[in-house]
Amino acid sequence: MLISIAYCADKYGENAWPGQQSIADDASMSVRSVQRHTEWLEKHGYLTRERRNRTNGTRTSDRYTLHMPLPENSAGRRQPDSLSPDNGGRDNMTLVSGLLTVRGTVS
């Protein structure tokens, strides 16, 4: 599930806004499971969510930011290796590789 969000994020693990159904489809789980897992990941500091609304006030997908240990540059900005693309899309292997090291269980 976390990898599904990472695929949608930029190379810094930011600006991902997949819908819960999309995450559920990618991760082969129910939307309710996505909600439970997201709550756990947020509680344990792996991601933060920003609630988003359309101009008419209805909900839209949340904006996710992943908190993964990437090296920092001299300005304190998280900086992936030079092989990572900055296309905000589905071939961000540095971030995804980092996610594979996440340990813990989700209840």
C-alpha positions as a Markdown table, in Angstrom:
| # | Residue | x | y | z |
|---|---|---|---|---|
| 1 | Met | 0.0 | 0.0 | 0.0 |
| 2 | Leu | 2.8 | 2.4 | 0.9 |
| 3 | Ile | 4.6 | 1.6 | -2.4 |
| 4 | Ser | 1.4 | 2.4 | -4.3 |
| 5 | Ile | 1.5 | 5.9 | -2.8 |
| 6 | Ala | 5.2 | 6.2 | -3.5 |
| 7 | Tyr | 4.6 | 5.5 | -7.2 |
| 8 | Cys | 2.4 | 8.6 | -7.3 |
| 9 | Ala | 4.9 | 10.8 | -5.4 |
| 10 | Asp | 7.7 | 12.9 | -6.7 |
| 11 | Lys | 11.3 | 11.9 | -6.0 |
| 12 | Tyr | 11.1 | 13.6 | -2.5 |
| 13 | Gly | 8.1 | 11.5 | -1.5 |
| 14 | Glu | 5.8 | 14.5 | -1.7 |
| 15 | Asn | 2.8 | 15.6 | -3.8 |
| 16 | Ala | 1.0 | 12.2 | -4.0 |
| 17 | Trp | -2.8 | 12.3 | -4.2 |
| 18 | Pro | -4.1 | 8.9 | -5.2 |
| 19 | Gly | -7.6 | 8.0 | -4.2 |
| 20 | Gln | -8.3 | 5.3 | -1.7 |
| 21 | Gln | -9.9 | 3.1 | -4.3 |
| 22 | Ser | -6.8 | 3.4 | -6.6 |
| 23 | Ile | -4.6 | 2.5 | -3.6 |
| 24 | Ala | -6.8 | -0.4 | -2.8 |
| 25 | Asp | -6.8 | -1.7 | -6.4 |
| 26 | Asp | -3.0 | -1.4 | -6.6 |
| 27 | Ala | -2.4 | -3.1 | -3.2 |
| 28 | Ser | -5.1 | -5.8 | -3.7 |
| 29 | Met | -7.0 | -4.8 | -0.5 |
| 30 | Ser | -10.3 | -3.2 | 0.5 |
| 31 | Val | -10.8 | 0.5 | 0.8 |
| 32 | Arg | -11.4 | -0.1 | 4.6 |
| 33 | Ser | -8.0 | -1.8 | 4.8 |
| 34 | Val | -6.4 | 1.1 | 3.1 |
| 35 | Gln | -8.0 | 3.4 | 5.7 |
| 36 | Arg | -6.7 | 1.3 | 8.6 |
| 37 | His | -3.2 | 1.0 | 7.1 |
| 38 | Thr | -3.1 | 4.7 | 6.3 |
| 39 | Glu | -4.0 | 5.5 | 9.9 |
| 40 | Trp | -1.3 | 3.2 | 11.2 |
| 41 | Leu | 1.4 | 4.6 | 8.8 |
| 42 | Glu | 0.5 | 8.2 | 9.8 |
| 43 | Lys | 0.5 | 7.4 | 13.5 |
| 44 | His | 3.9 | 5.8 | 13.2 |
| 45 | Gly | 5.4 | 8.7 | 11.2 |
| 46 | Tyr | 5.7 | 7.0 | 7.8 |
| 47 | Leu | 3.4 | 9.5 | 6.1 |
| 48 | Thr | 1.3 | 12.6 | 6.6 |
| 49 | Arg | -2.0 | 13.4 | 5.0 |
| 50 | Glu | -3.5 | 16.7 | 4.0 |
| 51 | Arg | -7.3 | 16.8 | 3.6 |
| 52 | Arg | -8.3 | 18.3 | 0.3 |
| 53 | Asn | -11.7 | 19.7 | -0.8 |
| 54 | Arg | -13.0 | 20.8 | -4.2 |
| 55 | Thr | -14.1 | 24.4 | -4.7 |
| 56 | Asn | -17.7 | 23.3 | -4.1 |
| 57 | Gly | -16.7 | 21.9 | -0.6 |
| 58 | Thr | -16.9 | 18.1 | -1.4 |
| 59 | Arg | -14.0 | 15.9 | -0.6 |
| 60 | Thr | -11.4 | 14.8 | -3.0 |
| 61 | Ser | -8.3 | 12.6 | -2.5 |
| 62 | Asp | -5.9 | 13.5 | 0.3 |
| 63 | Arg | -2.4 | 14.7 | -0.4 |
| 64 | Tyr | 0.2 | 12.4 | 1.0 |
| 65 | Thr | 3.8 | 13.1 | 2.0 |
| 66 | Leu | 6.1 | 10.1 | 2.7 |
| 67 | His | 8.7 | 10.4 | 5.4 |
| 68 | Met | 11.6 | 8.2 | 4.4 |
| 69 | Pro | 15.2 | 8.5 | 5.3 |
| 70 | Leu | 16.8 | 10.0 | 2.3 |
| 71 | Pro | 20.2 | 11.9 | 2.4 |
| 72 | Glu | 20.0 | 15.7 | 2.8 |
| 73 | Asn | 21.9 | 18.2 | 0.7 |
| 74 | Ser | 23.6 | 21.3 | 2.2 |
| 75 | Ala | 20.3 | 23.2 | 2.3 |
| 76 | Gly | 18.7 | 20.5 | 4.5 |
| 77 | Arg | 16.5 | 19.3 | 1.6 |
| 78 | Arg | 16.0 | 15.5 | 1.3 |
| 79 | Gln | 17.9 | 14.5 | -1.8 |
| 80 | Pro | 17.6 | 11.2 | -3.7 |
| 81 | Asp | 20.5 | 9.8 | -5.7 |
| 82 | Ser | 21.2 | 11.1 | -9.2 |
| 83 | Leu | 19.5 | 8.1 | -10.9 |
| 84 | Ser | 16.1 | 9.0 | -9.6 |
| 85 | Pro | 13.9 | 10.8 | -12.1 |
| 86 | Asp | 12.0 | 13.9 | -11.2 |
| 87 | Asn | 8.9 | 13.1 | -13.1 |
| 88 | Gly | 6.5 | 12.6 | -10.1 |
| 89 | Gly | 5.6 | 9.2 | -11.5 |
| 90 | Arg | 5.8 | 5.5 | -11.6 |
| 91 | Asp | 9.5 | 4.9 | -12.1 |
| 92 | Asn | 10.8 | 6.4 | -8.8 |
| 93 | Met | 12.9 | 3.4 | -7.7 |
| 94 | Thr | 15.0 | 5.1 | -5.1 |
| 95 | Leu | 12.0 | 6.0 | -3.0 |
| 96 | Val | 10.3 | 2.6 | -3.6 |
| 97 | Ser | 13.5 | 0.8 | -2.7 |
| 98 | Gly | 13.6 | 2.7 | 0.6 |
| 99 | Leu | 10.0 | 1.7 | 1.3 |
| 100 | Leu | 10.9 | -2.0 | 1.0 |
| 101 | Thr | 13.0 | -1.6 | 4.2 |
| 102 | Val | 10.1 | -0.4 | 6.3 |
| 103 | Arg | 9.5 | -2.7 | 9.2 |
| 104 | Gly | 6.5 | -3.2 | 11.4 |
| 105 | Thr | 3.0 | -4.6 | 11.5 |
| 106 | Val | -0.3 | -3.1 | 10.8 |
| 107 | Ser | -3.2 | -4.2 | 13.0 |
